[in-house]
Amino acid sequence: MSHFSASYSVTLRVRLDDRPGTFADLARAIADAGGLLGAIDLVRVESGAKIRDVSVFATDVSHAEAIGRAARAVPGVEVENVSDRTFLMHLGGKIHMDANAPVKTRDDLSMAYTPGVARVCQAIADDPDDAWNLTIKRNTVAVVSDGSAVLGLGDIGPEAAMPVMEGKALLFKEFGGVDAWPLCLSTKDPDAIVAAVEAIAPGFGGINLEDISAPRCFEIEERLRASLDIPVFHDDQHGTAVVVLAALVNALRVVGKEMSKIKVVVTGVGAAGVAVTRVLMAAGVRNVIGCDREGSLYRGHEGLNPVKARYAEETNPECFRGSADEALSGADVYIGLSVPGAVSAAAIRTMADRAIVFAMANPTPEVMPEEIAGDVAVIATGRSDYPNQINNVLAFPGIFRGALDVRATTITDGMEVAAGHAIAAAIAPDELSADYIVPSVFNRSIVPAVARAVARAAERDGVARRPTEAGVNA
């Protein structure tokens, strides 16, 4: 099914003959080509012509190109330019640095730089903790990637990964007020990545690892968490896990089931699948069966890598052996973090009554919602064009906001569980429904609520340098 998307929208700059009906002819041609009109702006008026910018929504790149061709064929219309609005947004990058202090006089210069800055440097040299108060460290996160597992694009390299990392930094600032900076590394060697992050860590209050392929991402995160005294958070793992937990908390409320009594089947035992399972179990789930392409993981399964072997030891308490489709029989929850077709619609129909399905492969879910509509109680995906989008933007800004506010030394399971429950609580009980278990990413109450919950959990878990009363909203 095709859906209109702003990510495939274009702006046509057109010169229209100044006669009645010219724009109507253009609008008809766009509609006949399947385009959806957006904003229409007058640029200027010339003798005998009007120049307008016309924004049009399309479903993909080829559709946008077809709309441009249709516009060029309209008599009385000259298409001067067709601009891809997504590419326009990226011109020159999406973020920049700005100054907190003015430098307009000699006094300003002498305090911001030499000679006054020397006294501040010496204060930090005498007490390194002063860096939290006297530098950007207190509110700055490094977004680190090697470009090896970018979105649905895969291993595209550090330069091509930059737009995603810039976008992440933009969202940190927009939603959490956190200053973040993209650092894309030209190495896939775990030793080199760990060394690079350790080397730049003094200038940051947290490290967000992003789009690093499994299983290297597990080793890199584990080593950095052991060596650094600031939060290290692989968002592909933990951000996903937190939002899945939030969605599951609310979905279980809708269907009237308890966390400790459900059977959960997970397909995809990579970075996200492992983290999701870990957080769900920390939140009270007792029966999780993880499946890869070969079927279920179980104790004694031969040929597993260390990550999957440990996963097999910690899950599947009844030691089920079989395919993902077979595992779904009688299951209460299916969580897909894999590929389209990982399970069948027929197998979904063998799940327990009032079943919950989170099919999160992007852009094509493991099973399309239309195939199982009416067969399960709650459906969520990773897409924005269906109800219940499971989107990491709900998690990472608030998690880092709370961690930075109390100067946390790490991110604990307790902090992640607290974040998930805070996101879930953004939807009032009387508003919950099968189509509304995940709040909007534009709900501005979520980040402060998540930050408060994370800060309190950090203090409970003994990883906060500042008490929550001083830290939250500082």
SETORKE-585036 format. One record per residue (C-alpha): residue number from 1; residue in three letters; chain; x, y, z. Coordinates in Angstrom, 2 decimals, padded with zeros to 5 digits. Last residue first. Layout:
REM residues N
PT     n   res   chain         x         y         z
PT   NUM   Ala       A         X         Y         Z
...
This chain:
REM residues 474
PT     n   res   chain         x         y         z
PT   474   Ala       A    018.37    022.42    036.35
PT   473   Asn       A    015.02    020.78    035.46
PT   472   Val       A    015.85    017.82    037.67
PT   471   Gly       A    019.28    018.06    039.27
PT   470   Ala       A    018.98    019.79    042.61
PT   469   Glu       A    015.94    017.86    043.87
PT   468   Thr       A    017.19    014.75    042.05
PT   467   Pro       A    020.32    014.59    044.16
PT   466   Arg       A    023.57    015.09    042.21
PT   465   Arg       A    026.19    012.44    041.36
PT   464   Ala       A    023.48    009.91    040.50
PT   463   Val       A    024.44    006.22    040.04
PT   462   Gly       A    023.08    004.81    043.31
PT   461   Asp       A    020.17    002.85    041.85
PT   460   Arg       A    017.61    004.91    043.74
PT   459   Glu       A    019.29    008.12    042.55
PT   458   Ala       A    019.31    006.95    038.96
PT   457   Ala       A    015.66    005.91    039.32
PT   456   Arg       A    014.72    009.41    040.49
PT   455   Ala       A    016.58    010.97    037.55
PT   454   Val       A    014.97    008.56    035.09
PT   453   Ala       A    011.46    009.31    036.36
PT   452   Arg       A    012.05    013.06    036.29
PT   451   Ala       A    013.54    012.92    032.78
PT   450   Val       A    010.69    010.74    031.51
PT   449   Ala       A    008.11    013.23    032.81
PT   448   Pro       A    010.03    016.22    031.42
PT   447   Val       A    010.37    014.47    028.02
PT   446   Ile       A    006.72    013.38    027.86
PT   445   Ser       A    004.91    016.65    028.58
PT   444   Arg       A    005.72    018.04    025.15
PT   443   Asn       A    003.45    015.59    023.35
PT   442   Phe       A    004.99    015.87    019.89
PT   441   Val       A    006.21    012.26    019.90
PT   440   Ser       A    002.55    011.31    020.19
PT   439   Pro       A    001.64    008.79    022.87
PT   438   Val       A    001.69    005.02    022.26
PT   437   Ile       A   -001.30    002.86    023.25
PT   436   Tyr       A   -003.87    004.58    021.06
PT   435   Asp       A   -005.41    002.33    018.41
PT   434   Ala       A   -006.40   -000.43    020.84
PT   433   Ser       A   -007.66    002.21    023.23
PT   432   Leu       A   -006.41    004.26    026.17
PT   431   Glu       A   -007.98    007.68    026.71
PT   430   Asp       A   -009.76    006.88    029.99
PT   429   Pro       A   -006.54    005.50    031.45
PT   428   Ala       A   -004.64    008.73    030.65
PT   427   Ile       A   -001.87    008.40    028.07
PT   426   Ala       A    001.40    009.96    029.26
PT   425   Ala       A    001.60    007.10    031.76
PT   424   Ala       A    003.08    004.81    029.09
PT   423   Ile       A    006.00    007.18    028.58
PT   422   Ala       A    006.67    007.29    032.34
PT   421   His       A    006.44    003.47    032.56
PT   420   Gly       A    009.05    003.09    029.83
PT   419   Ala       A    011.38    005.64    031.41
PT   418   Ala       A    011.20    003.89    034.79
PT   417   Val       A    012.08    000.59    033.11
PT   416   Glu       A    015.09    002.23    031.45
PT   415   Met       A    016.28    003.83    034.70
PT   414   Gly       A    015.94    000.52    036.53
PT   413   Asp       A    017.94   -001.27    033.85
PT   412   Thr       A    020.73    001.20    034.59
PT   411   Ile       A    022.19    004.04    032.52
PT   410   Thr       A    025.64    005.11    033.73
PT   409   Thr       A    027.53    007.69    035.82
PT   408   Ala       A    024.52    009.94    036.24
PT   407   Arg       A    025.07    013.69    036.36
PT   406   Val       A    021.68    014.24    038.00
PT   405   Asp       A    020.38    016.50    035.23
PT   404   Leu       A    022.48    014.68    032.65
PT   403   Ala       A    020.73    011.36    033.30
PT   402   Gly       A    017.29    012.97    033.29
PT   401   Arg       A    017.86    014.79    030.01
PT   400   Phe       A    019.56    011.69    028.59
PT   399   Ile       A    016.49    009.54    029.25
PT   398   Gly       A    014.11    012.30    028.20
PT   397   Pro       A    015.74    012.81    024.80
PT   396   Phe       A    016.23    009.03    024.27
PT   395   Ala       A    012.71    007.75    024.84
PT   394   Leu       A    009.81    009.14    022.82
PT   393   Val       A    012.13    009.79    019.88
PT   392   Asn       A    012.64    006.02    019.82
PT   391   Asn       A    009.37    005.59    017.89
PT   390   Ile       A    006.91    002.72    018.27
PT   389   Gln       A    004.11    003.97    016.01
PT   388   Asn       A    000.72    003.07    017.47
PT   387   Pro       A   -001.62    003.83    014.56
PT   386   Tyr       A   -000.29    003.35    011.03
PT   385   Asp       A    001.36    005.90    008.72
PT   384   Ser       A    004.18    006.69    011.16
PT   383   Arg       A    005.81    003.29    010.84
PT   382   Gly       A    007.55    001.24    013.52
PT   381   Thr       A    004.48   -000.93    013.99
PT   380   Ala       A    001.76   -001.54    016.57
PT   379   Ile       A   -001.28   -003.84    016.54
PT   378   Val       A   -003.70   -004.53    019.40
PT   377   Ala       A   -006.58   -007.01    019.74
PT   376   Val       A   -005.67   -009.64    017.16
PT   375   Asp       A   -007.58   -011.30    014.31
PT   374   Gly       A   -009.67   -008.28    013.36
PT   373   Ala       A   -006.89   -006.81    011.24
PT   372   Ile       A   -004.34   -009.55    010.61
PT   371   Glu       A   -003.48   -009.06    006.94
PT   370   Glu       A   -004.15   -005.30    007.01
PT   369   Pro       A   -001.54   -004.87    009.73
PT   368   Met       A    001.16   -006.23    007.41
PT   367   Val       A    003.29   -009.03    008.84
PT   366   Glu       A    007.01   -008.67    009.48
PT   365   Pro       A    006.57   -004.94    008.85
PT   364   Thr       A    007.81   -003.27    005.64
PT   363   Pro       A    009.74    000.00    006.09
PT   362   Asn       A    010.90   -001.00    008.60
PT   361   Ala       A    010.50   -004.14    010.71
PT   360   Met       A    008.39   -003.29    013.74
PT   359   Ala       A    005.57   -005.79    013.93
PT   358   Phe       A    004.23   -005.33    017.49
PT   357   Val       A    001.32   -007.78    017.80
PT   356   Ile       A   -000.88   -008.16    020.89
PT   355   Ala       A   -003.33   -011.06    021.29
PT   354   Arg       A   -006.82   -010.71    022.76
PT   353   Asp       A   -007.29   -014.50    022.58
PT   352   Ala       A   -004.09   -016.50    022.37
PT   351   Met       A   -002.07   -016.79    019.16
PT   350   Thr       A   -002.99   -019.20    016.36
PT   349   Arg       A   -004.09   -016.32    014.09
PT   348   Ile       A   -000.56   -014.95    014.13
PT   347   Ala       A    000.55   -018.25    012.61
PT   346   Ala       A   -001.76   -017.75    009.64
PT   345   Ala       A   -000.46   -014.20    009.18
PT   344   Ser       A    002.99   -015.69    008.78
PT   343   Val       A    006.15   -014.90    010.72
PT   342   Ala       A    009.53   -013.54    009.63
PT   341   Gly       A    007.83   -012.42    006.43
PT   340   Pro       A    009.26   -008.94    006.48
PT   339   Val       A    012.46   -008.81    008.54
PT   338   Ser       A    013.52   -008.75    012.20
PT   337   Leu       A    012.46   -006.86    015.28
PT   336   Gly       A    008.99   -008.40    015.53
PT   335   Ile       A    007.35   -008.60    018.93
PT   334   Tyr       A    004.49   -011.09    019.29
PT   333   Val       A    002.45   -011.08    022.49
PT   332   Asp       A   -000.07   -013.45    024.09
PT   331   Ala       A    001.35   -016.67    022.66
PT   330   Gly       A   -000.97   -019.68    022.30
PT   329   Ser       A    000.75   -020.92    019.14
PT   328   Leu       A    003.34   -018.29    018.27
PT   327   Ala       A    006.25   -020.67    018.87
PT   326   Glu       A    005.20   -022.73    015.84
PT   325   Asp       A    005.44   -019.71    013.56
PT   324   Ala       A    008.81   -018.81    015.04
PT   323   Ser       A    010.06   -022.30    014.29
PT   322   Gly       A    010.69   -025.04    016.83
PT   321   Arg       A    012.22   -025.98    020.15
PT   320   Phe       A    010.65   -024.79    023.41
PT   319   Cys       A    013.00   -024.95    026.41
PT   318   Glu       A    010.18   -024.34    028.93
PT   317   Pro       A    012.02   -021.34    030.41
PT   316   Asn       A    012.62   -019.77    026.98
PT   315   Thr       A    014.99   -017.04    028.21
PT   314   Glu       A    018.22   -016.50    030.20
PT   313   Glu       A    020.33   -019.36    028.86
PT   312   Ala       A    019.26   -018.73    025.26
PT   311   Tyr       A    020.22   -015.04    025.59
PT   310   Arg       A    023.67   -016.05    026.85
PT   309   Ala       A    024.13   -018.26    023.80
PT   308   Lys       A    022.79   -015.54    021.54
PT   307   Val       A    025.42   -013.07    022.72
PT   306   Pro       A    028.22   -015.66    022.71
PT   305   Asn       A    027.53   -016.77    019.13
PT   304   Leu       A    025.30   -019.82    018.78
PT   303   Gly       A    026.50   -023.08    017.18
PT   302   Glu       A    024.72   -025.50    019.51
PT   301   His       A    021.46   -024.89    021.36
PT   300   Gly       A    021.99   -026.26    024.90
PT   299   Arg       A    019.49   -023.85    026.45
PT   298   Tyr       A    017.04   -022.63    023.84
PT   297   Leu       A    016.85   -020.25    020.91
PT   296   Ser       A    013.84   -020.70    018.65
PT   295   Gly       A    013.99   -020.99    014.87
PT   294   Glu       A    016.78   -021.00    012.28
PT   293   Arg       A    016.16   -017.44    011.11
PT   292   Asp       A    016.27   -016.17    014.70
PT   291   Cys       A    013.74   -016.76    017.44
PT   290   Gly       A    013.48   -015.54    021.04
PT   289   Ile       A    010.97   -017.13    023.40
PT   288   Val       A    010.08   -014.96    026.39
PT   287   Asn       A    008.26   -016.24    029.49
PT   286   Arg       A    008.78   -014.33    032.75
PT   285   Val       A    007.86   -010.71    031.98
PT   284   Gly       A    008.31   -008.56    035.10
PT   283   Ala       A    009.77   -005.19    034.09
PT   282   Ala       A    013.36   -006.49    034.17
PT   281   Met       A    012.16   -009.26    031.85
PT   280   Leu       A    010.74   -006.70    029.45
PT   279   Val       A    013.98   -004.70    029.64
PT   278   Arg       A    016.17   -007.71    028.80
PT   277   Thr       A    013.92   -008.90    026.01
PT   276   Val       A    013.90   -005.47    024.38
PT   275   Ala       A    017.69   -005.26    024.68
PT   274   Val       A    018.28   -008.64    023.04
PT   273   Gly       A    015.82   -007.94    020.24
PT   272   Ala       A    017.18   -004.46    019.56
PT   271   Ala       A    020.81   -005.53    019.11
PT   270   Gly       A    020.06   -008.80    017.33
PT   269   Val       A    017.77   -011.63    018.34
PT   268   Gly       A    015.20   -010.99    015.64
PT   267   Thr       A    011.81   -012.57    016.17
PT   266   Val       A    010.41   -012.23    019.69
PT   265   Val       A    007.63   -014.41    021.14
PT   264   Val       A    006.06   -013.35    024.44
PT   263   Lys       A    003.97   -015.54    026.78
PT   262   Ile       A    002.09   -013.52    029.38
PT   261   Lys       A    001.62   -014.11    033.11
PT   260   Ser       A    004.11   -011.71    034.71
PT   259   Met       A    003.05   -008.71    032.63
PT   258   Glu       A   -000.63   -009.09    033.45
PT   257   Lys       A   -003.53   -009.13    030.98
PT   256   Gly       A   -006.61   -006.91    030.61
PT   255   Val       A   -006.52   -006.37    026.84
PT   254   Val       A   -006.27   -002.56    026.98
PT   253   Arg       A   -004.08   -002.57    030.09
PT   252   Leu       A   -001.78   -005.07    028.41
PT   251   Ala       A   -001.50   -002.71    025.44
PT   250   Asn       A   -000.56    000.14    027.78
PT   249   Val       A    002.34   -001.68    029.42
PT   248   Leu       A    003.30   -003.15    026.04
PT   247   Ala       A    003.61    000.26    024.40
PT   246   Ala       A    005.78    001.58    027.22
PT   245   Leu       A    007.95   -001.55    027.14
PT   244   Val       A    008.36   -001.25    023.37
PT   243   Val       A    009.34    002.40    023.90
PT   242   Val       A    012.04    001.46    026.41
PT   241   Ala       A    013.39   -001.42    024.34
PT   240   Thr       A    013.71    000.70    021.20
PT   239   Gly       A    015.70    003.30    023.09
PT   238   His       A    017.79    000.52    024.63
PT   237   Gln       A    019.03   -001.36    021.62
PT   236   Asp       A    019.09    001.02    018.67
PT   235   Asp       A    019.81    003.74    021.22
PT   234   His       A    023.13    002.35    022.35
PT   233   Phe       A    023.53    004.29    025.62
PT   232   Val       A    026.76    005.15    027.41
PT   231   Pro       A    026.19    007.28    030.52
PT   230   Ile       A    029.30    008.91    032.02
PT   229   Asp       A    031.98    007.35    034.24
PT   228   Leu       A    033.72    005.55    031.39
PT   227   Ser       A    035.66    002.24    031.32
PT   226   Ala       A    033.00   -000.36    032.09
PT   225   Arg       A    030.21    001.32    030.13
PT   224   Leu       A    032.65    001.70    027.25
PT   223   Arg       A    033.50   -001.99    027.24
PT   222   Glu       A    029.85   -003.09    027.34
PT   221   Glu       A    028.84   -000.64    024.63
PT   220   Ile       A    031.58   -001.72    022.26
PT   219   Glu       A    031.04   -005.43    022.92
PT   218   Phe       A    027.30   -005.26    022.32
PT   217   Cys       A    027.66   -003.04    019.23
PT   216   Arg       A    030.08   -005.53    017.65
PT   215   Pro       A    027.34   -008.20    017.47
PT   214   Ala       A    025.62   -006.42    015.88
PT   213   Ser       A    026.04   -003.38    013.64
PT   212   Ile       A    026.61    000.16    014.88
PT   211   Asp       A    023.68    002.44    014.02
PT   210   Glu       A    024.01    004.77    017.01
PT   209   Leu       A    025.97    005.00    020.23
PT   208   Asn       A    024.82    007.90    022.42
PT   207   Ile       A    027.61    008.98    024.77
PT   206   Gly       A    026.99    011.21    027.79
PT   205   Gly       A    028.25    014.28    029.65
PT   204   Phe       A    030.80    015.12    026.99
PT   203   Gly       A    034.19    016.81    026.73
PT   202   Pro       A    036.08    014.24    028.80
PT   201   Ala       A    034.72    011.45    026.52
PT   200   Ile       A    036.79    012.30    023.42
PT   199   Ala       A    039.59    009.79    024.09
PT   198   Glu       A    037.33    007.07    025.49
PT   197   Val       A    035.19    007.35    022.37
PT   196   Ala       A    038.18    006.98    020.08
PT   195   Ala       A    039.66    004.07    022.04
PT   194   Val       A    036.34    002.18    022.03
PT   193   Ile       A    035.97    002.74    018.29
PT   192   Ala       A    039.54    001.62    017.61
PT   191   Asp       A    039.18   -001.56    019.67
PT   190   Pro       A    035.81   -002.31    018.08
PT   189   Asp       A    037.30   -002.02    014.56
PT   188   Lys       A    034.65   -000.62    012.25
PT   187   Thr       A    036.65    002.49    011.42
PT   186   Ser       A    036.03    005.86    009.78
PT   185   Leu       A    034.17    007.30    012.78
PT   184   Cys       A    031.06    009.46    012.58
PT   183   Leu       A    030.81    011.95    015.44
PT   182   Pro       A    027.48    013.80    015.50
PT   181   Trp       A    027.08    016.48    018.20
PT   180   Ala       A    024.41    016.79    020.86
PT   179   Asp       A    023.26    019.77    022.94
PT   178   Val       A    020.32    018.59    025.05
PT   177   Gly       A    017.16    020.70    025.26
PT   176   Gly       A    015.21    017.44    025.33
PT   175   Phe       A    012.78    017.63    022.41
PT   174   Glu       A    014.36    020.07    019.97
PT   173   Lys       A    017.95    019.63    021.10
PT   172   Phe       A    018.06    015.84    021.17
PT   171   Leu       A    015.96    015.79    017.99
PT   170   Leu       A    018.52    017.91    016.13
PT   169   Ala       A    021.37    015.69    017.37
PT   168   Lys       A    019.55    012.62    016.04
PT   167   Gly       A    018.99    014.35    012.72
PT   166   Glu       A    022.70    015.16    012.55
PT   165   Met       A    023.40    011.48    013.20
PT   164   Val       A    021.06    010.48    010.38
PT   163   Pro       A    022.54    013.04    007.98
PT   162   Met       A    026.09    011.87    008.93
PT   161   Ala       A    025.60    008.19    008.06
PT   160   Ala       A    026.61    008.72    004.43
PT   159   Glu       A    029.98    010.09    005.57
PT   158   Pro       A    030.54    007.25    008.07
PT   157   Gly       A    029.87    004.28    005.80
PT   156   Ile       A    026.82    002.80    004.08
PT   155   Asp       A    026.57   -000.52    005.93
PT   154   Gly       A    022.83   -001.09    006.18
PT   153   Leu       A    020.22    001.11    004.53
PT   152   Gly       A    017.16    000.29    006.63
PT   151   Leu       A    018.26    002.69    009.36
PT   150   Val       A    022.06    002.76    009.27
PT   149   Ala       A    023.89   -000.40    010.33
PT   148   Ser       A    027.62    000.11    009.61
PT   147   Gly       A    027.78    003.89    009.67
PT   146   Asp       A    030.57    003.94    012.28
PT   145   Ser       A    028.44    005.87    014.75
PT   144   Val       A    028.77    008.18    017.74
PT   143   Val       A    026.25    010.79    018.89
PT   142   Ala       A    028.23    012.69    021.54
PT   141   Val       A    026.11    014.27    024.28
PT   140   Thr       A    026.38    017.73    025.84
PT   139   Asn       A    024.55    019.32    028.75
PT   138   Arg       A    026.95    019.27    031.71
PT   137   Lys       A    030.01    018.96    029.47
PT   136   Ile       A    029.50    022.45    028.02
PT   135   Thr       A    032.06    023.81    030.46
PT   134   Leu       A    032.23    025.49    033.92
PT   133   Asn       A    029.71    023.51    035.94
PT   132   Trp       A    030.42    019.89    034.95
PT   131   Ala       A    034.07    020.78    034.31
PT   130   Asp       A    034.26    021.63    038.03
PT   129   Asp       A    034.48    017.90    038.66
PT   128   Pro       A    038.08    018.10    037.42
PT   127   Asp       A    039.13    019.93    040.64
PT   126   Asp       A    042.57    021.59    040.52
PT   125   Ala       A    042.77    021.31    036.72
PT   124   Ile       A    039.22    022.62    036.54
PT   123   Ala       A    040.15    025.69    038.58
PT   122   Gln       A    043.27    026.15    036.45
PT   121   Cys       A    041.20    026.19    033.29
PT   120   Val       A    038.89    028.81    034.82
PT   119   Arg       A    041.87    030.99    035.80
PT   118   Ala       A    043.29    030.66    032.27
PT   117   Val       A    040.01    031.79    030.72
PT   116   Gly       A    040.64    035.32    031.98
PT   115   Pro       A    043.75    036.03    029.87
PT   114   Thr       A    042.78    035.06    027.20
PT   113   Tyr       A    039.37    033.87    026.19
PT   112   Ala       A    035.83    034.48    027.38
PT   111   Met       A    036.89    036.94    030.10
PT   110   Ser       A    039.38    039.01    028.09
PT   109   Leu       A    037.14    038.91    025.03
PT   108   Asp       A    034.09    040.19    026.89
PT   107   Asp       A    036.18    042.99    028.45
PT   106   Arg       A    037.56    043.94    025.03
PT   105   Thr       A    033.98    044.33    023.82
PT   104   Lys       A    031.43    042.50    021.69
PT   103   Val       A    031.97    038.84    022.59
PT   102   Pro       A    028.52    037.69    023.66
PT   101   Ala       A    028.17    034.48    025.73
PT   100   Asn       A    026.07    031.42    024.92
PT    99   Ala       A    027.35    031.18    021.33
PT    98   Asp       A    025.84    029.03    018.60
PT    97   Met       A    026.88    025.75    016.99
PT    96   His       A    025.06    024.42    013.94
PT    95   Ile       A    022.49    021.75    013.05
PT    94   Lys       A    020.64    020.44    010.01
PT    93   Gly       A    023.45    020.30    007.46
PT    92   Gly       A    024.43    022.81    004.78
PT    91   Leu       A    021.49    021.76    002.61
PT    90   His       A    019.62    019.05    004.53
PT    89   Met       A    016.18    020.67    004.53
PT    88   Leu       A    016.47    021.23    000.78
PT    87   Phe       A    017.12    017.52    000.28
PT    86   Thr       A    013.85    016.70    002.05
PT    85   Arg       A    011.96    019.33    000.04
PT    84   Asp       A    013.06    017.87   -003.30
PT    83   Ser       A    013.07    020.90   -005.57
PT    82   Val       A    011.54    020.99   -009.04
PT    81   Asn       A    012.55    024.11   -010.99
PT    80   Glu       A    011.35    026.51   -013.64
PT    79   Val       A    008.22    024.58   -014.59
PT    78   Glu       A    006.56    026.63   -017.33
PT    77   Val       A    002.77    026.49   -017.38
PT    76   Gly       A    000.60    027.89   -020.17
PT    75   Pro       A   -000.11    024.45   -021.60
PT    74   Val       A    000.36    021.67   -019.01
PT    73   Ala       A    003.02    019.09   -019.99
PT    72   Arg       A    005.62    020.35   -017.51
PT    71   Ala       A    003.22    019.65   -014.63
PT    70   Ala       A    002.81    016.01   -015.69
PT    69   Arg       A    006.58    015.56   -015.87
PT    68   Gly       A    007.00    016.94   -012.34
PT    67   Ile       A    004.27    014.63   -011.03
PT    66   Ala       A    006.04    011.66   -012.63
PT    65   Glu       A    009.28    012.60   -010.85
PT    64   Ala       A    007.47    012.69   -007.51
PT    63   His       A    006.00    009.25   -008.23
PT    62   Ser       A    009.46    007.88   -009.06
PT    61   Val       A    010.80    009.18   -005.74
PT    60   Asp       A    008.02    007.73   -003.57
PT    59   Thr       A    004.46    008.37   -002.38
PT    58   Ala       A    004.10    012.02   -003.40
PT    57   Phe       A    003.15    015.25   -001.64
PT    56   Val       A    003.12    018.49   -003.65
PT    55   Ser       A    004.31    021.98   -002.74
PT    54   Val       A    003.61    024.73   -005.28
PT    53   Asp       A    005.91    027.73   -005.42
PT    52   Arg       A    004.35    030.40   -007.63
PT    51   Ile       A    005.45    032.77   -010.38
PT    50   Lys       A    002.64    034.78   -011.95
PT    49   Ala       A    002.70    035.82   -015.59
PT    48   Gly       A    001.68    038.49   -018.12
PT    47   Ser       A    004.06    041.13   -016.85
PT    46   Glu       A    005.60    039.72   -013.71
PT    45   Val       A    004.16    038.88   -010.30
PT    44   Arg       A    006.32    037.34   -007.58
PT    43   Val       A    006.73    034.31   -005.30
PT    42   Leu       A    003.06    033.49   -004.61
PT    41   Asp       A    002.85    030.46   -002.36
PT    40   Ile       A    000.75    027.29   -002.65
PT    39   Ala       A    001.18    024.84    000.25
PT    38   Gly       A    000.18    021.21   -000.23
PT    37   Leu       A   -001.38    019.52   -003.24
PT    36   Leu       A   -001.56    015.71   -003.25
PT    35   Gly       A   -000.17    013.98   -006.31
PT    34   Gly       A   -001.80    011.07   -008.15
PT    33   Ala       A   -000.75    012.15   -011.66
PT    32   Asp       A   -004.39    013.16   -012.33
PT    31   Ala       A   -004.23    015.34   -009.22
PT    30   Ile       A   -001.09    017.11   -010.45
PT    29   Ala       A   -002.68    017.62   -013.89
PT    28   Arg       A   -005.84    019.00   -012.31
PT    27   Ala       A   -003.85    021.44   -010.16
PT    26   Leu       A   -001.98    022.66   -013.24
PT    25   Asp       A   -005.20    023.20   -015.21
PT    24   Ala       A   -006.74    025.02   -012.23
PT    23   Phe       A   -003.61    027.20   -012.09
PT    22   Thr       A   -004.13    028.25   -015.68
PT    21   Gly       A   -007.90    028.72   -015.34
PT    20   Pro       A   -008.15    032.48   -015.80
PT    19   Arg       A   -005.14    034.07   -017.52
PT    18   Asp       A   -001.77    035.27   -016.22
PT    17   Asp       A    000.30    032.50   -017.80
PT    16   Leu       A    001.84    030.55   -014.93
PT    15   Arg       A    005.57    030.35   -014.17
PT    14   Val       A    006.14    027.40   -011.85
PT    13   Arg       A    008.48    026.63   -008.98
PT    12   Leu       A    007.50    023.10   -008.04
PT    11   Thr       A    008.20    022.08   -004.45
PT    10   Val       A    008.59    018.38   -003.85
PT     9   Ser       A    007.36    015.91   -001.24
PT     8   Tyr       A    008.85    012.44   -000.80
PT     7   Ser       A    009.72    012.79    002.91
PT     6   Ala       A    006.40    014.61    003.36
PT     5   Ser       A    004.74    011.27    002.76
PT     4   Phe       A    001.69    010.09    000.85
PT     3   His       A    001.07    006.40    001.37
PT     2   Ser       A    001.37    003.45   -000.97
PT     1   Met       A    000.00    000.00    000.00
